[in-house]
């Protein structure tokens, strides 16, 4: 299953590990999106920064 992950909030003021997670997901700027395969690793990364990103199923 593929998901579209969008960065909805800025990482300014976030903890360094959360900033690194957002960067590792491939998100650079606010409202940027990436399409990823939903693996347990990606699911864990999204869970870690769930207050910064929005995740929805790709079609």
HELIX and SHEET records of a PDB file:
HELIX    1   1 UNK A   16  UNK A   24  1                                   9    
HELIX    2   2 UNK A   40  UNK A   48  1                                   9    
SHEET    1   A 3 UNK A  33  UNK A  37  0                                        
SHEET    2   A 3 UNK A   2  UNK A   7 -1                                        
SHEET    3   A 3 UNK A  53  UNK A  57 -1                                        
END                                                                             
